Amino acid sequence: MVNVDVFISYSSKNKSVADAVVSDFEQNGIRCWYAPRDIMPGTEWVTAIQEGIRSAKVFVLLFTEESNNSRQVMNEVALAFNAEKTIVPFKLTKEEMSDELEYYLTRVHWLDAVSEPLNAHIVDLRKYVEIILSGAAPHAAENREQGGRKKRGLLLGSILAVLAIAAVVLLIWKPFGSDKKPTEDGGHSEAEGEKDEFFEDKKLGDACYEKGEYGDALAHYLKSMEHGNTDTSVYYRIAQIYLTGKIDDEASEEKGLQYLEKAYNGGSGEKLTADEYYRLAYQYDADPDGKDPAKVYEFARKGAEAGSVPCMVMVGEAYWYGRGVEQDYEQMLVWFGKALDSGAEGYTRNYCIASITSLVDEGHVSREAAAKWIGDAQ
């Protein structure tokens, strides 16, 4: 197990902030561990997280509305607490922390980064972490002075919350698509009346969508699908309604990505934008339960070919680590180079240059092959 200085805990929805923190820290000599970058091929996600926390001296939590409600982040905080790590919460939202986080973090020193500019706060965070690493700050053991009664109450509350969520899911969840077999022309194998109904509902849905009545459009589209409509254009319209926030639904992004992938699998791949391919790739890359390297590569490759710089970097990483595709350092150089040629800026640009430099230093590619991109980094 390789020792590192800092473990970065964050919600996958805040990866851009995590990237910026890691970039600043590592440019100043602080070694970081964060997922998914530091999870080696073939390693179980949970095992890698546990080893990363154990190996780190400091645990930095990027506290946002998303991480405040993330079970994965909560588990990481608990592991760090039990391992007696120094926990440093970096507050990026005014939201009150959850009861569970409060149990672990009540007596921890928080760094406030709610106001702009973020970069200045990241520098303050780094300087504070440097003080801790130098041994001048108190040990995280002080964070453990908490009462057992609150913990038991939180446990009961967590159980009740899980039961409540399960009840809601059972009430509102419906399978995507129809469980009835469609015919070759997209209709239903049962009565022709069903087919007429799904065409009528799709027509009504399209009319509502064009008028900006997105809630009604969604209702008609879903009803059309219940009658057997498997038209991929309907999947795509539903995805757009969810992903662009046209209706108020806490699970909009999750539902939108599910329908977006159904549209893609149904033959509407040509309709997806570079950003949509990136969102599909990122959901597989960030979700520990649904992590699928082959899917990450498939969607990232299509997004990269459509011009997405983040997708170009993801393709380069896939070749670098052999995730979802055979390991190939020359292809990694090609895709990181494409990202730089396509205007990669800030952290992404620095990351690509540092990665290409690492390829050269480790002898995987020649300096001549990489000279175009690391000339200013020598």
Secondary structure as the mmCIF struct_conf table of DSSP 4:
data_model
#
loop_
_struct_conf.conf_type_id
_struct_conf.id
_struct_conf.beg_label_comp_id
_struct_conf.beg_label_asym_id
_struct_conf.beg_label_seq_id
_struct_conf.end_label_comp_id
_struct_conf.end_label_asym_id
_struct_conf.end_label_seq_id
STRN STRN1 VAL A 4 SER A 9
HELX_RH_3T_P HELX_RH_3T_P1 SER A 12 ASN A 14
HELX_RH_AL_P HELX_RH_AL_P1 LYS A 15 GLN A 27
TURN_TY1_P TURN_TY1_P1 ASN A 28 GLY A 29
STRN STRN2 CYS A 32 TRP A 33
TURN_TY1_P TURN_TY1_P2 ALA A 35 ASP A 38
TURN_TY1_P TURN_TY1_P3 PRO A 41 GLY A 42
HELX_RH_AL_P HELX_RH_AL_P2 TRP A 45 SER A 55
STRN STRN3 ALA A 56 PHE A 63
HELX_RH_AL_P HELX_RH_AL_P3 GLU A 65 ASN A 68
TURN_TY1_P TURN_TY1_P4 ASN A 69 ASN A 69
HELX_RH_AL_P HELX_RH_AL_P4 ARG A 71 ASN A 82
TURN_TY1_P TURN_TY1_P5 ALA A 83 GLU A 84
HELX_LH_PP_P HELX_LH_PP_P1 LYS A 85 LYS A 85
STRN STRN4 THR A 86 LYS A 91
BEND BEND1 GLU A 95 GLU A 95
HELX_LH_PP_P HELX_LH_PP_P2 GLU A 96 SER A 98
HELX_RH_AL_P HELX_RH_AL_P5 ASP A 99 LEU A 105
TURN_TY1_P TURN_TY1_P6 THR A 106 ARG A 107
BEND BEND2 VAL A 108 VAL A 108
HELX_LH_PP_P HELX_LH_PP_P3 HIS A 109 TRP A 110
STRN STRN5 LEU A 111 ASP A 112
BEND BEND3 SER A 115 GLU A 116
HELX_LH_PP_P HELX_LH_PP_P4 PRO A 117 PRO A 117
HELX_RH_AL_P HELX_RH_AL_P6 LEU A 118 LEU A 133
TURN_TY1_P TURN_TY1_P7 SER A 134 GLY A 135
BEND BEND4 ALA A 137 ALA A 137
HELX_LH_PP_P HELX_LH_PP_P5 PRO A 138 HIS A 139
HELX_RH_3T_P HELX_RH_3T_P2 ALA A 140 ARG A 144
HELX_RH_AL_P HELX_RH_AL_P7 GLY A 148 ILE A 172
BEND BEND5 PHE A 176 GLY A 177
BEND BEND6 ASP A 179 LYS A 180
STRN STRN6 PRO A 182 PRO A 182
TURN_TY1_P TURN_TY1_P8 GLU A 184 ASP A 185
BEND BEND7 GLY A 186 GLY A 186
STRN STRN7 HIS A 188 HIS A 188
BEND BEND8 SER A 189 GLU A 190
HELX_RH_AL_P HELX_RH_AL_P8 GLU A 192 GLU A 210
TURN_TY1_P TURN_TY1_P9 LYS A 211 GLY A 212
HELX_RH_AL_P HELX_RH_AL_P9 TYR A 214 GLU A 226
TURN_TY1_P TURN_TY1_P10 HIS A 227 GLY A 228
HELX_RH_AL_P HELX_RH_AL_P10 THR A 232 LEU A 243
TURN_TY1_P TURN_TY1_P11 THR A 244 GLY A 245
BEND BEND9 ILE A 247 ILE A 247
TURN_TY1_P TURN_TY1_P12 GLU A 250 ALA A 251
HELX_RH_AL_P HELX_RH_AL_P11 SER A 252 ALA A 263
HELX_RH_PI_P HELX_RH_PI_P1 TYR A 264 SER A 268
HELX_RH_3T_P HELX_RH_3T_P3 GLY A 269 LYS A 271
HELX_RH_AL_P HELX_RH_AL_P12 ALA A 274 ALA A 286
TURN_TY1_P TURN_TY1_P13 PRO A 288 GLY A 290
HELX_RH_AL_P HELX_RH_AL_P13 PRO A 293 GLU A 305
TURN_TY1_P TURN_TY1_P14 ALA A 306 GLY A 307
HELX_RH_AL_P HELX_RH_AL_P14 VAL A 309 TYR A 321
TURN_TY1_P TURN_TY1_P15 GLY A 322 GLY A 322
BEND BEND10 ARG A 323 VAL A 325
HELX_RH_AL_P HELX_RH_AL_P15 TYR A 329 ASP A 341
TURN_TY1_P TURN_TY1_P16 SER A 342 GLY A 343
HELX_RH_AL_P HELX_RH_AL_P16 GLY A 346 ASP A 361
TURN_TY1_P TURN_TY1_P17 GLU A 362 GLY A 363
BEND BEND11 HIS A 364 VAL A 365
HELX_RH_AL_P HELX_RH_AL_P17 ARG A 367 ILE A 374
HELX_RH_3T_P HELX_RH_3T_P4 GLY A 375 ALA A 377
#
